[in-house]
Structure formats: structure tokens, C-alpha cells
Amino acid sequence: MMDYKGYKAQIDFDAEAGVFVGEVINTRDGIIFTGKSVDELRSAFERAVEDYLELSSDIAANTDQPYCGHIAIRIHPTLHRAIVACAQRDGKSVSAWVADRLAEATGVSMARAG
């Protein structure tokens, strides 16, 4: 895994081509890059992100900002207490319980989301 400016890339090795292949995973846009060495791969990753940001600003589009998986919300203490009770009842952490409820509400399968 590589990280640059909040964009994260998953790295694989293509044995047939003899190159590392990287893909930015926390954006909806397809950003792929390759390199024959770790240094070349890292440079290609940074260049791909910079090109993506530049292209997006050139066409007056909003870039798909990376998602870190953290959200902060403020809720009423009574609701907070009820959420904790529900999470404990289900044997889950509050974060896991809330993530499950949000996945249900949005229709997002957690198997696909991670």
C-alpha cells in the first residue's frame, strides 16, 4: 500500500510483464500506474496523482477527494446512550454497529465497501 496526498494505492506485481502495477483505491476515478522498481513505482504514483489533480482543475471539475473512512457527528446524548446499548446487545463496538446501520440505510454491502 502506498499513500500520497491522502490518495491510497494498492500494489500488485504482474509477473508476465515484469512490472509493479498500482491502482488508487480511494477514489471513484480509475488511476493506474506502473513501475519496474519501487522507486519508479512511487514516482509514477505521485505523478499520476498530480496529473489527476491538474487535469481535474483544468476542466473545472471537482476531484474525487479520497475517503479516509472516518466521520465525526454530533448526536443527542440520549441517542448516544441508545446506540451504545444496541451495540452492546449485538456484541459489537459502537463503530461497527453504526457502520452496519449506515450500510443497511445506503444499501452498500460491507463486503464491497472494504
N, C-alpha and C positions, 0 to 999 in steps of 0.2 A: 504494500500500500504506500502510495506517495501522497503528499499534501503540498499544495501551493496556493496561496491567497484564499484559503478556505475550500478550494476545489480538491476533491479526493479522487485518486486514480487507483484502479485495480490493475495489477500487472500479471501477465501470463507470458509464457515462453512458447514461441512457435518453432518447434524443433525442425520441421521441414524447411522453413525459410531461414532458420538460424538467427532469429531476432526476437527481442522482447517486444510485446505489444501491450500498450496501456490504453485504458478507457476511463474517462472521467465518469464517475458513478453517481454523483450527487447533483446532476442537472438533467433536465429532460432532453437537451440537445445532445446529439452524438458527437463527442470529441474523442478521437482516436489518434494515437501517436505511436511511433516505433523507434527502436534504437538497438544497436548491436552490442552496446555496453551499458552499464548502469549510468555512467556519466552522460553518454549520448542520449539515453532514455530520459534522464532527468532534464536535460537541456531541451529535448523535444517536447516534454510535458509543459515546461514553463513557457516555451514559445507558443504551443497550442493554446494555452490559457490566455496569453497576451493577445494572440491573433483573434481569439474568440471575443475578448473584451473590446478590442479595437473595431472589429467588424460590427459588433452589436452597436457601438456608439456611432459608427459611420452611417449605418442605415437607420439611425434614430430609433432603434429597438431597445427594449429593456432586456438586459441579460437575465438569464435564468439563474438567479443567485443560488449559491449552494445552500443546502439544508443541513443543519447540524444535528437535528433530531431532538433539540431542546426547545421547549416553550415554557414561558412563565405566565401564569394567570393569577388574578386575584379573585377569590370567591368568598362568600359569606362564611363565617366560622361554623354555622350550623350545617351548611352543605359540606364543609371540610370534614367535620366530625362524622357525618353520614357516609362520606366516601371512605374514610378510614375504616369504619365499621364494616362496610361492604367488602372492602379489600381483605380485611382480616377473616371475614366469614368465608371468602373464596380461597383463603390461604395464599394470597398474592401481596406483593408490595403495592403501595398506592400508585406508583408509576406504572406498573404492569397492569393494574386494574383499570386505570384511566385510559391507557393505550388500547386495551381491549374494547372499552366502551366507545372510544373515538373511531376505532376500526369498524365496529358494528355500525355506527352512525354514518360513516362515509362510504361503507361498502368496500373498503380496502382490505384485502386479505393480508394478514401479517406475514404469511409465507412469501408473498410477492414484495412486500414493503421493505424487508430487511435486506 
